[in-house]
Amino acid sequence: MSDSGSQEAPKTRIPRPTVGNKVTVVLGAQWGDEGKGKVVDLLAQDADMVCRCQGGNNAGHTVVVDSVEYDFHLLPSGIINPKVTAFIDFHQAVDGVQEQQRQEQAGQNLGTTKKGIGPVYSAKAARSGLRICDLLADFTQFSERYKALAQQYQSMYPTLKIDIDGELLKLKDYVEQIKPMVRDGVHYMYEALHGPPKKILVEGANAALLDIDFGTYPFVTSSNCTVGGVCTGLGMPPQNVGEVYGVVKAYTTRVGIGAFPSEQKNEIGDLLQTRGKEVGVTTGRKRRCGWLDLVLIKYAHMINGFTALALTKLDILDVFTEIKVGIGYKVDNQTIPHFPANQEVLQRVEVQYETLPGWDSDTSAARSFEELPENAQKYVRFIEEHVGVPVKWIGVGKSRESMIQLF
C-alpha cells in the first residue's frame, strides 16, 4: 500500500538547449564562377573558422590580395588569413574513362571536370566508399577495402589501369602527414558552435543550378551545393545557420554543356567572355556567357532563402549602352511561373527580357554606391526589387578593395 501522504519532490525541467554560434553561409546563385571566393575572402578578415562543406577540387575559387592572385580548389578561400582555422570535408581516372564511354555510347558527355567527384559520390551512395576515418584506423583493413574497390572498378572499366600496390604505399605515407590535422567532424563543429563566441564562415563550392537534386540535371555536380548541404556536410543543425549570402554575377555564365536560356551566342556573348576573362579556374575551358537571368536567381532564392546578395563583376557591363535582364519564361507561348526541372523543356524556354539603359562609363574606381553612375545604381535596385532580396556588396574589380559594401 502506498503512503498517500508522501509527496515526490518536483522534477526540475531541463532547460531548452541554447542555439550557440551561428554560421554565415556564402553560396553561388547561378552555375558557379560567380566570384564566391572574393566574398569569402572579405568576410574571412574577421572570421575564426572557414569551412568547406561539399564538393571537392572540381571547384576553383580565385582571390586577389595585394596584387597576388590565388587559385584555390580544395582549400577554403579564407585560408589566406593566418588567424583562420580551415575545415574541409584514384577516382579521377574512373571519371575520365566514364566521360570517354559516354561520348562513345551516346555521342555526348556530361562535361565533368574529370576530378573524380562523380565516382567519389557514387561510391559513397553505394556504401563502398573509403573515408579518412578508415584510412587512419586499421591500414590492413583499409588496404583490403581499397583493393576490393579498385578491382570492382577494373571489372567495370577494362581500360582502367590502377597501380594498387603503388597507390597503397602513397596512402600509407599520407597517414602520418594527415593524422595531426584530422578531427571527428561532428564533435569538432559542435564544440565550435557551443563554445566561446566565434565567427564561423561556410563557403559553398559550385552553385544552386549545379545541385544534384535541384540543379539542371543531369548536367550538375554530385553534391548538394544549396543550403541543405551545409547541415549534411558539416553535421550541424539548421538552427545554427545564420546569414545566407547568395553570390550573383551581374550577367550569367556556364561551363560545359546543358541548357542555358539567356545565353548569347553572338558578339554580346563574345564581349562578355573577353571582358570578364571567362575561363574556368579548374578546367581552363571558356565559359558560355549571356544576360542576367532573374528567373534563375529567384529559383535559387526559393531553395536557399538568401538574406542578402553579393553582385559581382558589375564593371564588365560598363561598355554596354543597353542591358537586357531575363525576368520571365515562356514555353510553347505560355508563361510558366516556375523554373523547369526537365532539361528538354528548359531547352525550349523563351526568355522574356526587360531592357535597361546602360551607363557606358568606367565603374572600376567606385568605392561607394553613390559613386556608381545613376543607371548602374538603377540596375542594382532593379535586381533587388525583382528578387526581393537586398544587395549587400557590389564588385567592380578583381581586388579586395573593389567590393563596395552597402550596409
N, C-alpha and C positions, 0 to 999 in steps of 0.2 A: 504494500500500500504506500502510495506516495505521500509525502508530507505537504499537504496543500498550503501550509503556512509559509513554506520556504520559497524564496524568490530567486531566480537566476539573475546574476549581475548582467546589466545591459551590455550587449556586444558593441564595441566601437566599430563603426563602419570604416572600411579602408577608403581613404580619400581618392578622388578621381586622379589618375596619373597626370603629371604635368606634361605638356606637349614638348617642351625642350626647345632647342635651337631650330630655326627654320633654315631650309636650304634655298638658295637663289638659283634658278634654272635658266640656262640660255639654250634655246632650241632654234633650229633652222625652220623657216616657214614655207620654203619652196622646195626645189630639188637639190638642195645643198649648195655650197660655194657662195653663200650669202655674205660671208665675212664674219662668221661667229667668233673666230679667233681674236679679232680686234676688240669685240665687245667683252669677251672673257678676259683678255689682257688688261682692259680698262678696269673691270671690276676686281681683278685679282690684285690690284695695287694695295688694297687693304683687306684682302681675304686671308684666312688662316689655312683653309684647305681648298683645293680644286680637284674635283672628281670627274673621271670619265665613267659613264655608266653602261655603255653598249657599243657595239661595232668593234672596229679594230683598225689596223693600219691601212684599210681601204679608204679612210677619210684623211684628207690633208688640210691642215689649218695654217695659214700664213700670218705671221705677226711681224710688224716693222717697229723696232725700238732703236732710237738713236742712230737712224740710217742703216741699221743692220737688219737684214731680212732673215727670219727664222721660219722654216717649214717643219711643222710637227705632223706626225702620222699616228703614233700610238700615245705619246706623252700628252698630258693636258697642256693647253697653251699657257696656263698660269705658272708653269714651272720656271719661267724667266725670273719671277720674283723669288729671291733666295729664302724668304721667310715662309713661303707656302709649302704645305705638305701635299704632294701629288698622290692621288689614289686612283688605281686602274682595275678595272676588271680585265709538217710535211704536206699540210693541206693545200698549200699553194700549187703544187704540181698537179694535184687532183683537179683543182679549179681550172687550170689550163687545158687539161685533157677533156673535161666536161664541155668547155666552151667550144673546143675543136669538134667534138661529137655533135653538138647542137647545130653547128654550121654545116657539117656534112649531111646530117639526117634531115634537118628542116630548112636548110638554106638561110638560117637566121640564128644568131646567138643572142644572149641577154645583155651583152656589153658589160660584163663584170670587170672588176679591176684586176682579176687573177691573183688576188692576195690571200685566197683561201677562206674567205669569210663564209661563203655558202656551205662548203664542206664541213667547216667547224660547227656551224649551227645545225646542219643536217645530222652530224654525229651526236650532237647534244640531244636533239629530239629523238634520235634512235637509241639513246642511252648507251652508246658505245664510245662517247667522247672521253678524252683524257683531260684531267684538270690539274691545276697547280698543286692542290692538296694531295692528289695521287702521286705526283712526281716527288713530293717532299716526304711521303710516308715510307713505303717499303719499295725500294727500287727494283727488287726482284719481281714483285707482283706487277709493278708498273711496266716492266720490260715485257712480261707475258702479255699484258693487255695491249701494249704498243704493237707487238708482233702480230697479234690476232687482228688488230685494226688494219695494219699495213697489208697483211695477206688478203683481208676482205676486199680492200681497195684494188689490189693487184688482180684479183679474180674478176672484179667488175670492169677493170680497165687494163687489158692485156699489154698495152703500150707503156704503161706506167712503170718507171724504174725507181725503186727505193733501196738505198743502201741502209738496210735495217741496223746492222751492227755499227756502222759509222755514225748514224743518227743517234743511236742509244749512247755511244761514247760521248758525243757532244752534249746530250741532255744530262748525262751524269756529271759532266764538268759544270753545267749550269746550276746544278743543285746547290753547290756551296756558295755560288755568287748570288743566287736568288734568295736563299733561306733568310738572310738578315732583313730582307725587305718585305717578307710575306707576313700578313696578319690574318686572323679569322675576320673576314669582311663584315659579317653581321654584328659581331661583338664590337669591332672597331668603330663602325658607324654609330652604334647605339651609345657608346661612350662619348663620341664626338657630339652627338645630338643632345645628350643629357648631362654632360659635364659643364665646365665653366662656359660663359658666353663665347661663341665662336662664329665667325663669318665663314659659311660653307657655300662654295660655288660649285654647281654641277654643269658640265659642258657636254651637251649632246653632240654626237657625231651624226653625219648625214642630215636628213631633214624630213619634215612631215610627209611629203609626197613620195618619199623613198621607204616609208614604214612598211614592214612586211604585211601588216593587216589592213592599214588604211591608205597606203600609197597606190601608185599607178601600177598595180600588179599585172603581169609578173616582172615588170622592169623596175624592181625595187631591191633594197638590200635585204639581209636575212634577220635583222633585229628590229625591235620596236624603238624607233627614234622619235616617238611622240612622248608626251609627259609620263605615260604609264611605265615606260622603260626606266624612268628614274627610280621608281619604287622596286620594280622587279630586278633591276640591275644592281642596285646598292643594298637591297634588303632592308628597306625603311618604309614606314607607313606614310600614307598620303597626307596625314595631318601635319607632317613636317615639311611639306612643300610650301614655300612662301611665294615670293615673286616669280613669275614665269615670263621671261622676256623672249619674244619672237623676233628673229632677225630676218629682215626683208631687204633684198636688193631692190634698188629703185627701178629696175627692169627685171626681166626673167631670163634665166639661163638653164640649160640642161645638158649633161654629158651623156653620150651614148644614144641608144635608140629608145623608142617609146613615144606615145602621143604627147604633143606639145601644142595646145590650141593657139597660143598667142605668138608662136614662132614667126620670125620674119626672114624668109629665105630670099632676101633681096639686099639692096645696098644699105638699108637701115640695120638689118641683122649684121652685115659685114662691118658697119661703122661701130656698132655696139661691141662687137667681138674685138676689133682692133683697139678702140679707145679703152675698153675695160681690161685689155690683156687677158681675155677669157680663155685660159688654157688650164686644164686640170692639174692641181698640185701633185696628185699621186700618179696619174696616168700620162700626163703630158698631152692629152687629147684636146683638140679645140672644142670649146663649148658652143652649143647652139644658142642663139640669142633671139629675144623678142620683147615685146612691150610688157609692162607690168600687168599681171592678171590678178585682179582683186577677188574673183570667184575662188581662186586657189587659196588666197590669204584668208578669206572668210572661212573656208573649209578647214584650214589648219587651225584657226582660232576656235572653231566649234569643238575640235578634239582636245586642244591644249589649254584653252582658257587663258590666253595671254593677258597679262596685267599691263604690259606696255610693249611697244615695238622699238626696234633699232632699225632705222632706214639707212642702208649703206650705199656707197658709190653714186650718190646724187650728182657728183661732179661729172660723171660720164655723160649725163644728159645735157651738159652745158651748151653743146653746139646745135641743138635742135630748135627750130623755130616753132614747131608744134609737136606735142607729145600725146600719144594715144594711151588710154588705160582701159583694160578689159573690165567691164562691170556686170556682164551677164552672158549666159549661154543659150543658144537655140539649137535644137536638134529636130530635123525634119520640119523646120519653120515654126516649131513650138518652143516657147520659152520654158526652160526647166528650172525649178527652184533649188536644185542641188548639184553637187559635183558628181558626175557619173562614175560608178565603180567599174563598169565594164570598159576594157581597153578599146574595143571596136566602136562602141558608142562615142567614147572620148575622141576618137579619130575623126568622127563626123561632126563634131561640135563646130558651130559658127559663133565666133566671139562677137558680142555686142560692145562696141567701143565708145568711150567718151573722149572727145578731142579737147585737150587743154593747151593754152598758149605756152610756148617755151620761153626761156629767159635769155637764151643766146648770149650769155656772158659767163665769165670765169667765176666759179664759186669756191675755188680751192683755198683761197686766203681767208674765207669767212670763219669766224670763231664764235659767233653767236647767231641765234635765229634772226635777229634784227638785221644782221649784216648780209643775209641772203637776199637776192633780188625778189621783188614782190611776187612774181609768177612762180618762183621756186617755193616761196612760203605757201602760196595757194595750192601748189602740187602736194605739199606735205599735209596741209589741212584737209584736202580732198580725200587723201588716203585715210586719215584719222576718222573723218566723218562717215566714210563708206564702210569701213571695217568696224567702227565702234570701239576702237582701242587707241589711246594716246600714243604719240611718237615721243619717246624719251631721248633718243640720240639720233643725230644725223651725221653720216660720214661723208666728208668731201675730199678725201685723200687717203693715202696709204698709212701715214704715220699716226701714232697715238694721239698727237695734238690735233689731228684733223677730225676728231669726233666731237661734234657740238652737243652739249648736254642741255636739254630744255627745262627739265625740272628735277 
